Amino acid sequence: MAQVPATPKTMRWQRLTAARLFGPKAVARSGGLQASERAALALRAARDGTPRRPAQKVIFLIPLVAPAQVGDWAAVTARLAGTMQSFRAQDNPNWEAVICCQVAPPLPEDARIRHLPFDDPTPGNDKWRKLAALARDLGQNAGAPAFAMSFDADDLLRQGTVARMLEGQGPGWLVETGFVRDVATGEVAVARPASLAAPRQRAFWKLCGSCAALHHDPELPQSAEFLGAMWQHEHRMFPYLARLAGLPLRALPAPAVLYELNHGENFGARRGRVSFKTRFVAKYATRAAAHRRAVAEEFG
């Protein structure tokens, strides 16, 4: 399974406008929609007029690369351990993490963390198939509403982020501002939306897939179906698809995720897509003491 291409931006605007003016069912009858857009419209129609139940927890869904696909499995699991520690360090304990992989990695003894076995033998990049498996697993588990967030196995969550999501509630959250660290050089950049002062800056969600937490209601089968379809796209599609589903994302108020590059086993490096991010860190490297202190102290 390959990553699904993005919808052209002009079509995104047209579909969002049509959904607002004519409703999701009318747009769903039109041609040329991607599976993710049909799933978004189905969820929007299912939610129409139904009060949104408050989320009780945050669920992190993590596709982990197989040992056979990396050069240093111990390094991969060490990075995953750091990710898990950033979750466990949260002051609000209401979160869960599900890690999908062919082999169960070493995991801390924590009832909130579990391994989802994956045995699809299809050759090639299996990240998107693992995300589909995580979405199916999410749909098969009943329980309270939650914020569901796909998360990479080498990113780190800032202390207090789970509490902020659950206290703020709403349809979902977007990491517009975050940190990017080049492990090879030690430099850290702040990724944030472009401005007049920095027109070539990049919002964090355009650089990293650990960027969007959407409200998920297990009582609506369309919810997990939509998330599974959305996660088949590059993360730059997430805000658009969330809006199409009637779940416009709110920006988290502080840099919430730390994305680390050049540590040896980056997924992007295996796809040849890290070099421009390395240049981004070099260009926007921060000298602010507050930023460096936050990176050192608030990411588990």
Contacts in CASP RR format, 6 or more apart in sequence:
PFRMAT RR
TARGET T0000
AUTHOR 0000-0000-0000
METHOD contacts of the structure
MODEL  1
MAQVPATPKTMRWQRLTAARLFGPKAVARSGGLQASERAALALRAARDGT
PRRPAQKVIFLIPLVAPAQVGDWAAVTARLAGTMQSFRAQDNPNWEAVIC
CQVAPPLPEDARIRHLPFDDPTPGNDKWRKLAALARDLGQNAGAPAFAMS
FDADDLLRQGTVARMLEGQGPGWLVETGFVRDVATGEVAVARPASLAAPR
QRAFWKLCGSCAALHHDPELPQSAEFLGAMWQHEHRMFPYLARLAGLPLR
ALPAPAVLYELNHGENFGARRGRVSFKTRFVAKYATRAAAHRRAVAEEFG
1 122 0 8 1.000
1 126 0 8 1.000
1 128 0 8 1.000
1 129 0 8 1.000
1 132 0 8 1.000
1 232 0 8 1.000
2 125 0 8 1.000
2 128 0 8 1.000
3 128 0 8 1.000
3 232 0 8 1.000
3 233 0 8 1.000
3 234 0 8 1.000
4 34 0 8 1.000
4 35 0 8 1.000
4 36 0 8 1.000
4 128 0 8 1.000
4 232 0 8 1.000
4 233 0 8 1.000
5 233 0 8 1.000
6 233 0 8 1.000
6 234 0 8 1.000
6 236 0 8 1.000
6 237 0 8 1.000
7 15 0 8 1.000
7 34 0 8 1.000
7 37 0 8 1.000
7 237 0 8 1.000
7 240 0 8 1.000
12 240 0 8 1.000
12 244 0 8 1.000
15 27 0 8 1.000
15 33 0 8 1.000
15 37 0 8 1.000
15 244 0 8 1.000
16 240 0 8 1.000
16 243 0 8 1.000
16 244 0 8 1.000
18 26 0 8 1.000
18 27 0 8 1.000
18 30 0 8 1.000
19 27 0 8 1.000
19 41 0 8 1.000
19 44 0 8 1.000
19 244 0 8 1.000
23 44 0 8 1.000
23 45 0 8 1.000
24 41 0 8 1.000
24 42 0 8 1.000
24 44 0 8 1.000
24 45 0 8 1.000
24 48 0 8 1.000
25 41 0 8 1.000
25 45 0 8 1.000
27 33 0 8 1.000
27 41 0 8 1.000
28 38 0 8 1.000
28 41 0 8 1.000
28 42 0 8 1.000
28 45 0 8 1.000
33 41 0 8 1.000
35 229 0 8 1.000
35 232 0 8 1.000
36 226 0 8 1.000
36 229 0 8 1.000
36 230 0 8 1.000
36 232 0 8 1.000
36 233 0 8 1.000
36 237 0 8 1.000
36 241 0 8 1.000
37 241 0 8 1.000
37 244 0 8 1.000
38 229 0 8 1.000
39 222 0 8 1.000
39 225 0 8 1.000
39 226 0 8 1.000
39 228 0 8 1.000
39 229 0 8 1.000
39 230 0 8 1.000
39 245 0 8 1.000
40 226 0 8 1.000
40 229 0 8 1.000
40 230 0 8 1.000
40 241 0 8 1.000
40 242 0 8 1.000
40 244 0 8 1.000
40 245 0 8 1.000
40 246 0 8 1.000
41 244 0 8 1.000
41 245 0 8 1.000
42 222 0 8 1.000
42 225 0 8 1.000
42 226 0 8 1.000
43 220 0 8 1.000
43 222 0 8 1.000
43 223 0 8 1.000
43 225 0 8 1.000
43 226 0 8 1.000
43 245 0 8 1.000
43 246 0 8 1.000
43 247 0 8 1.000
44 244 0 8 1.000
44 245 0 8 1.000
44 246 0 8 1.000
46 220 0 8 1.000
46 222 0 8 1.000
47 220 0 8 1.000
47 246 0 8 1.000
52 145 0 8 1.000
52 170 0 8 1.000
52 171 0 8 1.000
52 215 0 8 1.000
52 217 0 8 1.000
53 144 0 8 1.000
53 145 0 8 1.000
53 217 0 8 1.000
53 219 0 8 1.000
54 145 0 8 1.000
54 169 0 8 1.000
55 144 0 8 1.000
55 145 0 8 1.000
55 146 0 8 1.000
55 147 0 8 1.000
55 165 0 8 1.000
55 166 0 8 1.000
55 169 0 8 1.000
55 170 0 8 1.000
55 215 0 8 1.000
55 216 0 8 1.000
56 94 0 8 1.000
56 144 0 8 1.000
56 145 0 8 1.000
56 146 0 8 1.000
56 166 0 8 1.000
57 94 0 8 1.000
57 95 0 8 1.000
57 96 0 8 1.000
57 144 0 8 1.000
57 146 0 8 1.000
57 147 0 8 1.000
57 166 0 8 1.000
58 94 0 8 1.000
58 95 0 8 1.000
58 96 0 8 1.000
58 146 0 8 1.000
58 147 0 8 1.000
58 148 0 8 1.000
58 149 0 8 1.000
58 162 0 8 1.000
58 165 0 8 1.000
58 166 0 8 1.000
58 213 0 8 1.000
59 95 0 8 1.000
59 96 0 8 1.000
59 97 0 8 1.000
59 98 0 8 1.000
59 138 0 8 1.000
59 146 0 8 1.000
59 147 0 8 1.000
59 148 0 8 1.000
59 149 0 8 1.000
59 216 0 8 1.000
60 87 0 8 1.000
60 95 0 8 1.000
60 96 0 8 1.000
60 97 0 8 1.000
60 98 0 8 1.000
60 149 0 8 1.000
60 150 0 8 1.000
60 151 0 8 1.000
60 157 0 8 1.000
61 98 0 8 1.000
61 100 0 8 1.000
61 131 0 8 1.000
61 134 0 8 1.000
61 135 0 8 1.000
61 138 0 8 1.000
61 148 0 8 1.000
61 149 0 8 1.000
61 150 0 8 1.000
61 151 0 8 1.000
61 231 0 8 1.000
62 80 0 8 1.000
62 83 0 8 1.000
62 97 0 8 1.000
62 98 0 8 1.000
62 99 0 8 1.000
62 100 0 8 1.000
62 134 0 8 1.000
62 150 0 8 1.000
62 151 0 8 1.000
62 152 0 8 1.000
62 153 0 8 1.000
63 100 0 8 1.000
63 101 0 8 1.000
63 126 0 8 1.000
63 127 0 8 1.000
63 130 0 8 1.000
63 131 0 8 1.000
63 134 0 8 1.000
63 150 0 8 1.000
63 153 0 8 1.000
64 76 0 8 1.000
64 80 0 8 1.000
64 99 0 8 1.000
64 100 0 8 1.000
64 101 0 8 1.000
64 105 0 8 1.000
64 130 0 8 1.000
64 153 0 8 1.000
65 76 0 8 1.000
65 101 0 8 1.000
65 127 0 8 1.000
65 153 0 8 1.000
65 265 0 8 1.000
65 267 0 8 1.000
66 101 0 8 1.000
66 102 0 8 1.000
66 103 0 8 1.000
66 126 0 8 1.000
67 73 0 8 1.000
67 76 0 8 1.000
67 102 0 8 1.000
67 103 0 8 1.000
68 102 0 8 1.000
69 270 0 8 1.000
70 76 0 8 1.000
70 265 0 8 1.000
71 265 0 8 1.000
72 264 0 8 1.000
72 265 0 8 1.000
75 263 0 8 1.000
75 264 0 8 1.000
75 265 0 8 1.000
76 105 0 8 1.000
76 153 0 8 1.000
76 154 0 8 1.000
76 265 0 8 1.000
77 105 0 8 1.000
77 106 0 8 1.000
79 153 0 8 1.000
79 154 0 8 1.000
79 260 0 8 1.000
79 263 0 8 1.000
79 265 0 8 1.000
80 99 0 8 1.000
80 105 0 8 1.000
80 153 0 8 1.000
80 154 0 8 1.000
81 106 0 8 1.000
81 108 0 8 1.000
82 156 0 8 1.000
82 300 0 8 1.000
83 151 0 8 1.000
83 152 0 8 1.000
83 153 0 8 1.000
83 154 0 8 1.000
83 155 0 8 1.000
83 156 0 8 1.000
83 157 0 8 1.000
84 97 0 8 1.000
84 107 0 8 1.000
84 108 0 8 1.000
84 110 0 8 1.000
84 113 0 8 1.000
85 108 0 8 1.000
85 300 0 8 1.000
86 156 0 8 1.000
86 157 0 8 1.000
86 158 0 8 1.000
86 159 0 8 1.000
86 299 0 8 1.000
86 300 0 8 1.000
87 95 0 8 1.000
87 97 0 8 1.000
87 112 0 8 1.000
87 113 0 8 1.000
87 157 0 8 1.000
87 162 0 8 1.000
88 108 0 8 1.000
88 110 0 8 1.000
88 300 0 8 1.000
89 159 0 8 1.000
89 300 0 8 1.000
90 157 0 8 1.000
90 159 0 8 1.000
90 160 0 8 1.000
90 161 0 8 1.000
90 162 0 8 1.000
90 163 0 8 1.000
91 159 0 8 1.000
91 160 0 8 1.000
91 162 0 8 1.000
91 163 0 8 1.000
92 160 0 8 1.000
92 162 0 8 1.000
92 163 0 8 1.000
92 166 0 8 1.000
93 112 0 8 1.000
94 162 0 8 1.000
94 166 0 8 1.000
95 112 0 8 1.000
95 162 0 8 1.000
96 112 0 8 1.000
96 113 0 8 1.000
96 114 0 8 1.000
96 146 0 8 1.000
97 112 0 8 1.000
97 113 0 8 1.000
97 114 0 8 1.000
97 151 0 8 1.000
98 114 0 8 1.000
98 115 0 8 1.000
98 116 0 8 1.000
98 134 0 8 1.000
98 137 0 8 1.000
98 138 0 8 1.000
99 105 0 8 1.000
99 107 0 8 1.000
99 113 0 8 1.000
99 114 0 8 1.000
99 115 0 8 1.000
99 116 0 8 1.000
99 153 0 8 1.000
100 115 0 8 1.000
100 116 0 8 1.000
100 117 0 8 1.000
100 118 0 8 1.000
100 130 0 8 1.000
100 131 0 8 1.000
100 133 0 8 1.000
100 134 0 8 1.000
100 137 0 8 1.000
101 115 0 8 1.000
101 116 0 8 1.000
101 117 0 8 1.000
101 118 0 8 1.000
101 130 0 8 1.000
102 117 0 8 1.000
102 118 0 8 1.000
102 119 0 8 1.000
104 115 0 8 1.000
104 117 0 8 1.000
105 115 0 8 1.000
107 113 0 8 1.000
107 114 0 8 1.000
107 115 0 8 1.000
116 133 0 8 1.000
116 134 0 8 1.000
116 137 0 8 1.000
118 126 0 8 1.000
118 129 0 8 1.000
118 130 0 8 1.000
118 133 0 8 1.000
120 126 0 8 1.000
120 129 0 8 1.000
120 133 0 8 1.000
122 129 0 8 1.000
125 271 0 8 1.000
127 267 0 8 1.000
128 231 0 8 1.000
128 232 0 8 1.000
131 150 0 8 1.000
131 228 0 8 1.000
131 231 0 8 1.000
131 232 0 8 1.000
132 228 0 8 1.000
132 231 0 8 1.000
132 232 0 8 1.000
134 150 0 8 1.000
134 228 0 8 1.000
134 231 0 8 1.000
135 224 0 8 1.000
135 225 0 8 1.000
135 227 0 8 1.000
135 228 0 8 1.000
135 231 0 8 1.000
136 224 0 8 1.000
136 228 0 8 1.000
138 148 0 8 1.000
138 216 0 8 1.000
138 224 0 8 1.000
138 227 0 8 1.000
139 218 0 8 1.000
139 221 0 8 1.000
139 223 0 8 1.000
139 224 0 8 1.000
141 218 0 8 1.000
142 218 0 8 1.000
143 218 0 8 1.000
144 218 0 8 1.000
145 215 0 8 1.000
145 216 0 8 1.000
145 217 0 8 1.000
145 218 0 8 1.000
146 215 0 8 1.000
146 216 0 8 1.000
147 165 0 8 1.000
147 166 0 8 1.000
147 172 0 8 1.000
147 173 0 8 1.000
147 213 0 8 1.000
147 214 0 8 1.000
147 215 0 8 1.000
147 216 0 8 1.000
148 213 0 8 1.000
148 214 0 8 1.000
148 215 0 8 1.000
148 216 0 8 1.000
148 227 0 8 1.000
149 210 0 8 1.000
149 212 0 8 1.000
149 213 0 8 1.000
149 214 0 8 1.000
150 209 0 8 1.000
150 210 0 8 1.000
150 212 0 8 1.000
150 231 0 8 1.000
151 157 0 8 1.000
151 210 0 8 1.000
152 208 0 8 1.000
152 209 0 8 1.000
152 210 0 8 1.000
152 259 0 8 1.000
152 267 0 8 1.000
154 260 0 8 1.000
154 263 0 8 1.000
154 265 0 8 1.000
154 266 0 8 1.000
155 208 0 8 1.000
155 209 0 8 1.000
155 210 0 8 1.000
155 257 0 8 1.000
155 258 0 8 1.000
155 259 0 8 1.000
155 260 0 8 1.000
156 257 0 8 1.000
156 258 0 8 1.000
156 260 0 8 1.000
156 299 0 8 1.000
156 300 0 8 1.000
157 210 0 8 1.000
157 256 0 8 1.000
157 257 0 8 1.000
157 299 0 8 1.000
158 254 0 8 1.000
158 255 0 8 1.000
158 256 0 8 1.000
158 257 0 8 1.000
158 258 0 8 1.000
158 294 0 8 1.000
158 298 0 8 1.000
158 299 0 8 1.000
159 298 0 8 1.000
159 299 0 8 1.000
159 300 0 8 1.000
161 252 0 8 1.000
161 256 0 8 1.000
161 257 0 8 1.000
164 252 0 8 1.000
164 253 0 8 1.000
164 254 0 8 1.000
164 256 0 8 1.000
165 172 0 8 1.000
165 173 0 8 1.000
165 213 0 8 1.000
165 252 0 8 1.000
170 215 0 8 1.000
170 250 0 8 1.000
171 214 0 8 1.000
171 215 0 8 1.000
171 242 0 8 1.000
171 246 0 8 1.000
171 247 0 8 1.000
171 248 0 8 1.000
171 249 0 8 1.000
171 250 0 8 1.000
172 212 0 8 1.000
172 213 0 8 1.000
172 214 0 8 1.000
172 215 0 8 1.000
172 242 0 8 1.000
172 247 0 8 1.000
172 248 0 8 1.000
172 249 0 8 1.000
172 250 0 8 1.000
173 212 0 8 1.000
173 213 0 8 1.000
173 249 0 8 1.000
173 250 0 8 1.000
173 251 0 8 1.000
173 252 0 8 1.000
174 205 0 8 1.000
174 211 0 8 1.000
174 212 0 8 1.000
174 238 0 8 1.000
174 239 0 8 1.000
174 242 0 8 1.000
174 249 0 8 1.000
174 250 0 8 1.000
174 251 0 8 1.000
174 252 0 8 1.000
175 204 0 8 1.000
175 205 0 8 1.000
175 208 0 8 1.000
175 210 0 8 1.000
175 211 0 8 1.000
175 212 0 8 1.000
175 251 0 8 1.000
175 252 0 8 1.000
175 255 0 8 1.000
175 256 0 8 1.000
175 257 0 8 1.000
176 192 0 8 1.000
176 193 0 8 1.000
176 203 0 8 1.000
176 204 0 8 1.000
176 205 0 8 1.000
176 251 0 8 1.000
176 252 0 8 1.000
177 190 0 8 1.000
177 191 0 8 1.000
177 192 0 8 1.000
177 193 0 8 1.000
177 203 0 8 1.000
177 204 0 8 1.000
177 251 0 8 1.000
177 252 0 8 1.000
177 254 0 8 1.000
177 255 0 8 1.000
177 256 0 8 1.000
178 190 0 8 1.000
178 191 0 8 1.000
178 192 0 8 1.000
178 204 0 8 1.000
178 255 0 8 1.000
178 256 0 8 1.000
178 257 0 8 1.000
178 258 0 8 1.000
178 259 0 8 1.000
179 188 0 8 1.000
179 189 0 8 1.000
179 190 0 8 1.000
179 191 0 8 1.000
179 255 0 8 1.000
179 257 0 8 1.000
179 258 0 8 1.000
179 259 0 8 1.000
179 291 0 8 1.000
179 294 0 8 1.000
179 295 0 8 1.000
180 188 0 8 1.000
180 189 0 8 1.000
180 190 0 8 1.000
180 191 0 8 1.000
180 204 0 8 1.000
180 207 0 8 1.000
180 208 0 8 1.000
180 258 0 8 1.000
180 259 0 8 1.000
180 260 0 8 1.000
180 261 0 8 1.000
180 277 0 8 1.000
180 280 0 8 1.000
180 281 0 8 1.000
181 187 0 8 1.000
181 188 0 8 1.000
181 189 0 8 1.000
181 258 0 8 1.000
181 259 0 8 1.000
181 260 0 8 1.000
181 261 0 8 1.000
181 281 0 8 1.000
181 295 0 8 1.000
182 188 0 8 1.000
182 260 0 8 1.000
182 261 0 8 1.000
182 262 0 8 1.000
182 278 0 8 1.000
182 281 0 8 1.000
182 282 0 8 1.000
183 260 0 8 1.000
183 261 0 8 1.000
183 262 0 8 1.000
183 263 0 8 1.000
183 264 0 8 1.000
184 261 0 8 1.000
184 262 0 8 1.000
184 263 0 8 1.000
185 262 0 8 1.000
185 281 0 8 1.000
185 282 0 8 1.000
187 281 0 8 1.000
187 282 0 8 1.000
187 285 0 8 1.000
188 281 0 8 1.000
188 285 0 8 1.000
188 286 0 8 1.000
188 291 0 8 1.000
188 292 0 8 1.000
188 295 0 8 1.000
189 280 0 8 1.000
189 281 0 8 1.000
189 283 0 8 1.000
189 284 0 8 1.000
189 285 0 8 1.000
189 286 0 8 1.000
190 255 0 8 1.000
190 284 0 8 1.000
190 286 0 8 1.000
190 291 0 8 1.000
191 201 0 8 1.000
191 202 0 8 1.000
191 203 0 8 1.000
191 204 0 8 1.000
191 206 0 8 1.000
191 207 0 8 1.000
191 208 0 8 1.000
191 259 0 8 1.000
191 280 0 8 1.000
191 284 0 8 1.000
192 198 0 8 1.000
192 201 0 8 1.000
192 203 0 8 1.000
192 204 0 8 1.000
193 201 0 8 1.000
193 203 0 8 1.000
194 200 0 8 1.000
194 201 0 8 1.000
194 202 0 8 1.000
194 203 0 8 1.000
195 201 0 8 1.000
198 284 0 8 1.000
201 284 0 8 1.000
202 280 0 8 1.000
204 211 0 8 1.000
204 255 0 8 1.000
204 257 0 8 1.000
204 259 0 8 1.000
205 211 0 8 1.000
205 212 0 8 1.000
205 235 0 8 1.000
205 236 0 8 1.000
205 238 0 8 1.000
205 239 0 8 1.000
206 235 0 8 1.000
206 236 0 8 1.000
207 259 0 8 1.000
207 277 0 8 1.000
207 280 0 8 1.000
208 235 0 8 1.000
208 257 0 8 1.000
208 259 0 8 1.000
209 235 0 8 1.000
209 238 0 8 1.000
210 257 0 8 1.000
210 259 0 8 1.000
211 235 0 8 1.000
211 238 0 8 1.000
211 257 0 8 1.000
212 235 0 8 1.000
212 238 0 8 1.000
212 239 0 8 1.000
212 242 0 8 1.000
212 249 0 8 1.000
214 227 0 8 1.000
214 230 0 8 1.000
214 242 0 8 1.000
214 245 0 8 1.000
214 247 0 8 1.000
214 249 0 8 1.000
215 247 0 8 1.000
216 223 0 8 1.000
216 224 0 8 1.000
216 227 0 8 1.000
217 223 0 8 1.000
218 224 0 8 1.000
226 241 0 8 1.000
226 245 0 8 1.000
230 237 0 8 1.000
230 238 0 8 1.000
230 241 0 8 1.000
230 242 0 8 1.000
233 241 0 8 1.000
238 249 0 8 1.000
239 249 0 8 1.000
242 248 0 8 1.000
242 249 0 8 1.000
243 249 0 8 1.000
255 291 0 8 1.000
255 294 0 8 1.000
258 295 0 8 1.000
258 299 0 8 1.000
260 266 0 8 1.000
261 274 0 8 1.000
261 277 0 8 1.000
261 278 0 8 1.000
261 281 0 8 1.000
262 269 0 8 1.000
262 274 0 8 1.000
262 278 0 8 1.000
266 274 0 8 1.000
268 274 0 8 1.000
286 292 0 8 1.000
END
